Amino acid sequence: MIQLGQWYDLEIVKTVDFGVYLAPSASQADDRVLLPRRQVPEGSRVGDRITVFVYLDSEDRLIATVREPKLVMGQVAELTVAQVNKYGAFLDWGLEKDLMLPFKQQRGRVEQGQKVLVSLYIDKSGRLCATMNVYKNLCSKSPYQVGDQVTGRVYELSDNFGAFVAVDNRYSGLIPAKELYGEVELGKDVKARVTRVLEDGRLNLSVREKAYLQIDRDVEIILRLLDSYEGSLPFNDKAAPEVIKHETGMSKNEFKRAIGRLLKEGRIQIGDRVIRRI
């Protein structure tokens, strides 16, 4: 049976004034789809085979096209929002009819001109639509190893699990909740380091450098923060982890390591609930 969102190699089983009907074979002519006349290759006749993509036209009728869409079923792709209305967003995917992205399938509201990472699905009405929930269509086998630097799109944030990342818009990655520091935003690209390759091939990531490299950056962050507070932070290394993370983007251990470096170098003093720059 011919299904939406896929490529098919079909046979011309009937010609009409407005195009040709295609089917898997002449014996399966009841399972057919129309290829409009303007897209029929010149000289085509009954019995010839044509490779087409199948979707729905503006009246939600099954239709074939020889044009190449930017996304097919089972894949993930970055598409541009062509317009937004009361029904949802509509994406440019290279075909005459834009692809609908319903509000319920969005991760945060999208705007015209924005690029969004999506997959295809068929809704309850039998229509081909887009979803920003791309997890199941990401590849679990990547070429990356522990220590590699990667770039990916954050497509979902979870308080329990962390940030789900589509590495290269193709591979499945996760920044665990305990590694979420700094600016990790939904819908934005992030640079990260592979910390673990799971048995199923999925990647664990961190936006932090290795400790011996990260401490230099953390020291600079604290010094800039001290300047912003006119040289005196209103908390010290005994503050609650939540306070430290909110103010610095660091874990408590990372903060204490950087403070220890500055203290050893004689650049700060630690007082009761305060850190002063010398």
C-alpha positions as CSV (number, residue, x, y, z in Angstrom):
1,M,0.0,0.0,0.0
2,I,1.3,3.4,-1.0
3,Q,1.9,5.5,2.2
4,L,2.6,9.2,2.9
5,G,6.1,10.7,3.3
6,Q,8.1,8.2,1.3
7,W,9.8,7.7,-2.0
8,Y,8.4,5.0,-4.4
9,D,9.4,3.6,-7.8
10,L,6.0,3.3,-9.5
11,E,4.6,2.2,-12.8
12,I,2.4,4.3,-15.1
13,V,-0.9,2.4,-15.2
14,K,-3.1,5.0,-16.8
15,T,-2.8,8.4,-18.6
16,V,-5.4,11.1,-18.3
17,D,-5.6,14.7,-19.5
18,F,-4.4,16.1,-16.1
19,G,-1.6,13.6,-15.6
20,V,-0.8,9.9,-15.1
21,Y,-1.8,7.4,-12.4
22,L,1.0,5.4,-10.8
23,A,0.9,2.1,-9.0
24,P,3.4,-0.5,-7.8
25,S,2.5,-2.6,-10.8
26,A,-0.2,-3.0,-13.4
27,S,-1.7,-5.8,-11.3
28,Q,-2.0,-3.4,-8.3
29,A,-3.6,-0.6,-10.3
30,D,-6.2,0.0,-7.5
31,D,-3.5,1.2,-5.2
32,R,-2.6,4.2,-7.3
33,V,-1.7,7.9,-7.0
34,L,-1.8,10.8,-9.4
35,L,1.3,12.5,-10.8
36,P,0.1,15.9,-12.2
37,R,0.7,16.5,-15.9
38,R,3.2,19.3,-15.4
39,Q,5.5,16.9,-13.6
40,V,5.3,13.9,-15.9
41,P,8.6,13.4,-17.8
42,E,8.3,14.1,-21.5
43,G,7.7,11.0,-23.6
44,S,6.4,8.9,-20.7
45,R,3.9,6.1,-21.5
46,V,2.0,3.4,-19.8
47,G,4.4,0.8,-18.4
48,D,7.2,3.2,-17.7
49,R,8.4,3.5,-14.1
50,I,8.9,6.9,-12.3
51,T,10.5,7.6,-8.9
52,V,8.2,9.9,-6.9
53,F,7.5,11.2,-3.4
54,V,4.0,10.8,-2.0
55,Y,2.2,13.4,0.1
56,L,-1.1,15.3,0.3
57,D,-2.1,18.2,-1.9
58,S,-3.9,21.4,-0.8
59,E,-7.2,19.5,-0.7
60,D,-5.7,16.7,1.3
61,R,-5.7,14.3,-1.6
62,L,-3.0,11.7,-2.2
63,I,-0.5,13.1,-4.7
64,A,2.9,12.3,-6.2
65,T,5.7,14.6,-7.1
66,V,9.1,14.2,-8.7
67,R,10.3,17.2,-6.7
68,E,12.7,16.3,-3.8
69,P,11.4,17.3,-0.4
70,K,13.8,18.4,2.3
71,L,12.5,15.7,4.7
72,V,11.1,12.2,4.4
73,M,9.5,9.8,6.9
74,G,12.0,8.5,9.4
75,Q,14.5,11.3,8.9
76,V,15.4,14.6,10.8
77,A,15.9,17.9,9.0
78,E,16.2,21.6,9.7
79,L,13.4,23.5,8.0
80,T,12.5,27.2,7.9
81,V,9.2,28.5,9.3
82,A,7.3,30.1,6.3
83,Q,4.4,31.4,8.4
84,V,2.6,31.1,11.7
85,N,-1.2,31.3,12.1
86,K,-3.9,30.2,14.6
87,Y,-3.5,26.5,13.6
88,G,0.3,26.3,14.0
89,A,3.4,26.9,12.0
90,F,4.0,26.0,8.4
91,L,7.4,24.9,7.2
92,D,9.1,25.2,3.8
93,W,10.1,21.7,2.9
94,G,10.6,22.2,-0.8
95,L,7.1,21.2,-2.0
96,E,4.2,23.3,-3.2
97,K,2.2,22.8,0.0
98,D,4.0,23.9,3.2
99,L,4.3,21.3,6.0
100,M,2.2,22.0,9.1
101,L,3.9,22.0,12.5
102,P,1.0,21.9,15.0
103,F,1.3,23.9,18.3
104,K,1.2,20.6,20.3
105,Q,4.2,19.4,18.4
106,Q,6.3,22.5,19.1
107,R,9.0,22.8,21.8
108,G,8.5,26.4,22.6
109,R,6.7,28.7,20.3
110,V,8.4,29.3,16.9
111,E,8.4,32.4,14.7
112,Q,8.5,33.1,11.0
113,G,12.0,32.8,9.5
114,Q,13.2,30.6,12.4
115,K,14.9,27.3,11.5
116,V,13.5,24.3,13.4
117,L,14.6,20.7,13.7
118,V,11.7,18.3,12.9
119,S,10.6,14.9,11.8
120,L,7.5,13.7,10.0
121,Y,4.5,11.9,11.4
122,I,0.9,11.1,10.4
123,D,-1.7,12.7,12.6
124,K,-5.0,11.2,13.7
125,S,-6.7,12.8,10.6
126,G,-4.2,11.0,8.3
127,R,-2.4,14.2,7.4
128,L,1.4,14.4,7.1
129,C,2.7,16.8,9.7
130,A,6.0,17.9,11.4
131,T,7.0,17.4,15.0
132,M,9.9,18.8,17.0
133,N,10.0,15.6,19.1
134,V,12.7,14.0,17.0
135,Y,14.2,11.6,19.5
136,K,13.0,8.3,17.9
137,N,14.3,9.4,14.4
138,L,17.9,10.2,15.5
139,C,20.7,7.7,14.8
140,S,22.1,5.9,17.8
141,K,25.4,5.0,16.0
142,S,27.7,8.0,15.5
143,P,31.4,8.2,14.5
144,Y,32.3,10.1,17.7
145,Q,34.4,8.8,20.6
146,V,35.0,10.0,24.2
147,G,36.8,13.3,24.2
148,D,35.5,14.4,20.8
149,Q,34.1,17.9,20.5
150,V,30.6,18.1,18.9
151,T,27.9,20.6,18.0
152,G,24.2,19.9,18.2
153,R,20.7,21.3,18.6
154,V,19.0,21.2,21.9
155,Y,15.5,19.9,21.1
156,E,14.2,19.1,24.6
157,L,14.9,20.0,28.2
158,S,14.0,17.8,31.1
159,D,14.4,18.5,34.8
160,N,15.0,14.8,35.5
161,F,17.2,13.9,32.5
162,G,18.9,17.0,31.3
163,A,19.2,18.4,27.7
164,F,18.5,16.2,24.7
165,V,20.8,17.2,21.8
166,A,20.7,16.3,18.1
167,V,24.4,16.1,17.4
168,D,25.0,17.3,13.8
169,N,21.2,17.3,13.6
170,R,21.5,13.5,13.2
171,Y,22.9,11.6,16.2
172,S,21.3,11.2,19.6
173,G,23.0,12.9,22.6
174,L,22.2,13.9,26.1
175,I,23.7,16.5,28.5
176,P,22.8,14.9,31.9
177,A,21.1,17.2,34.4
178,K,24.2,17.3,36.6
179,E,26.2,18.6,33.6
180,L,23.8,21.5,32.8
181,Y,25.8,24.7,33.4
182,G,25.9,28.0,31.6
183,E,23.6,28.9,28.7
184,V,22.0,25.7,27.4
185,E,18.7,26.8,25.7
186,L,15.9,25.0,24.0
187,G,16.1,25.3,20.2
188,K,19.7,26.6,20.3
189,D,22.9,25.0,19.1
190,V,25.4,24.0,21.7
191,K,29.1,22.9,21.7
192,A,29.9,20.0,23.9
193,R,32.4,17.2,24.7
194,V,31.6,13.5,24.4
195,T,32.0,12.0,27.9
196,R,30.6,8.6,27.3
197,V,29.4,6.4,24.4
198,L,26.6,4.2,25.7
199,E,26.2,0.5,24.7
200,D,23.4,1.5,22.2
201,G,25.6,4.1,20.6
202,R,23.9,7.2,22.1
203,L,26.2,9.9,23.4
204,N,26.5,11.5,26.8
205,L,27.8,15.0,26.6
206,S,29.2,17.8,28.7
207,V,29.4,21.5,28.0
208,R,32.3,21.7,30.5
209,E,35.9,21.2,29.6
210,K,38.1,18.6,31.3
211,A,38.8,19.8,34.9
212,Y,42.4,20.9,34.3
213,L,41.2,23.1,31.4
214,Q,38.0,24.2,32.9
215,I,39.5,25.6,36.1
216,D,41.2,28.4,34.1
217,R,37.8,29.5,32.6
218,D,36.1,29.2,36.0
219,V,38.7,31.5,37.6
220,E,38.1,34.1,34.9
221,I,34.3,33.8,35.5
222,I,34.7,34.4,39.2
223,L,37.0,37.4,38.6
224,R,34.5,39.0,36.2
225,L,31.7,38.3,38.7
226,L,33.8,40.0,41.5
227,D,34.2,43.0,39.2
228,S,30.4,43.1,38.7
229,Y,29.9,43.1,42.4
230,E,32.6,45.9,42.9
231,G,35.1,43.4,44.2
232,S,33.1,41.7,46.9
233,L,30.8,38.6,46.3
234,P,27.9,38.4,48.8
235,F,28.5,34.7,49.3
236,N,31.4,32.3,49.8
237,D,32.3,28.6,49.1
238,K,29.9,27.5,51.9
239,A,26.9,28.8,50.1
240,A,24.2,26.4,48.9
241,P,24.9,24.6,45.6
242,E,21.8,26.2,44.1
243,V,23.1,29.7,44.9
244,I,26.5,29.0,43.4
245,K,25.0,27.5,40.3
246,H,22.6,30.4,39.8
247,E,25.4,33.0,40.2
248,T,28.3,31.3,38.4
249,G,26.9,28.4,36.3
250,M,29.3,26.1,38.2
251,S,28.8,23.1,40.5
252,K,29.9,23.7,44.1
253,N,33.0,21.5,43.7
254,E,34.0,23.5,40.6
255,F,33.5,26.8,42.4
256,K,35.6,25.6,45.3
257,R,38.4,24.5,43.0
258,A,38.5,27.9,41.3
259,I,38.3,29.7,44.6
260,G,41.1,27.6,46.0
261,R,43.3,28.6,43.0
262,L,42.6,32.3,43.6
263,L,43.2,32.0,47.3
264,K,46.5,30.2,46.8
265,E,47.6,32.9,44.4
266,G,46.7,35.6,46.9
267,R,44.1,37.2,44.7
268,I,41.1,36.9,47.1
269,Q,40.2,36.8,50.7
270,I,37.4,34.6,52.1
271,G,35.3,36.1,54.9
272,D,32.1,35.2,56.7
273,R,29.6,34.9,53.8
274,V,31.8,37.0,51.5
275,I,34.7,36.8,49.1
276,R,36.7,39.9,48.4
277,R,39.2,40.6,45.7
278,I,42.6,41.8,46.8
